[in-house]
Amino acid sequence: MIDDDFSEEALHATAANVLQCLTMLIEEAESLNLPRTMVALRKAIRACQAEQTRPMPRLRPRRHVVLH
């Protein structure tokens, strides 16, 4: 899901920070000997990396709907 309020650079930086956090969590899971957690985190990293490689869709201007 893409938030219209962020620039493409900000979205890329946010994704990079998420990947960094996931990598740190894998290291912690490894030190605590949590193999299922490590597998889940690796899957999450692969999903984030795949999402990063997808081209960014063109953002449509926001349309505000007023309900009466």
C-alpha positions as CSV (number, residue, x, y, z in Angstrom):
1,M,0.0,0.0,0.0
2,I,1.4,3.4,-0.9
3,D,0.8,6.6,1.0
4,D,0.3,9.6,-1.3
5,D,2.0,11.9,1.2
6,F,5.5,10.5,0.7
7,S,7.9,11.2,-2.1
8,E,9.5,8.3,-4.0
9,E,12.8,9.0,-2.2
10,A,11.1,8.8,1.2
11,L,9.4,5.6,0.3
12,H,12.7,4.0,-0.7
13,A,14.4,5.2,2.5
14,T,11.5,3.8,4.5
15,A,11.8,0.4,2.8
16,A,15.5,0.3,3.3
17,N,15.0,1.0,7.0
18,V,12.4,-1.8,7.3
19,L,14.9,-4.2,5.6
20,Q,17.6,-3.1,8.0
21,C,15.3,-3.8,11.0
22,L,14.3,-7.2,9.7
23,T,18.0,-8.1,9.2
24,M,18.7,-7.1,12.8
25,L,15.8,-9.2,14.0
26,I,17.2,-12.2,12.1
27,E,20.5,-11.8,13.9
28,E,18.7,-11.6,17.3
29,A,16.5,-14.7,16.4
30,E,19.7,-16.6,15.5
31,S,21.4,-15.7,18.8
32,L,18.2,-16.8,20.6
33,N,18.0,-20.0,18.6
34,L,14.5,-19.3,17.2
35,P,14.6,-21.2,13.8
36,R,10.9,-20.6,12.9
37,T,11.2,-16.9,13.6
38,M,14.3,-16.8,11.4
39,V,12.4,-18.5,8.5
40,A,9.5,-16.1,8.9
41,L,11.8,-13.0,8.9
42,R,13.7,-14.3,5.9
43,K,10.4,-14.6,4.0
44,A,9.5,-11.1,5.1
45,I,12.8,-9.8,3.8
46,R,12.3,-11.6,0.4
47,A,8.8,-10.0,0.1
48,C,10.2,-6.5,0.9
49,Q,13.0,-6.9,-1.6
50,A,10.5,-8.1,-4.3
51,E,8.3,-5.1,-3.5
52,Q,11.2,-2.7,-3.8
53,T,12.1,-4.0,-7.3
54,R,8.6,-3.4,-8.6
55,P,8.1,-0.2,-10.5
56,M,6.3,2.5,-8.6
57,P,2.7,3.0,-9.9
58,R,1.7,6.5,-11.0
59,L,0.0,8.2,-8.1
60,R,-3.4,9.6,-8.8
61,P,-4.3,13.0,-7.3
62,R,-6.4,12.6,-4.2
63,R,-10.1,13.1,-4.6
64,H,-12.0,14.1,-1.5
65,V,-15.5,12.8,-1.1
66,V,-18.0,14.7,0.9
67,L,-20.9,12.8,2.3
68,H,-24.1,14.7,3.2
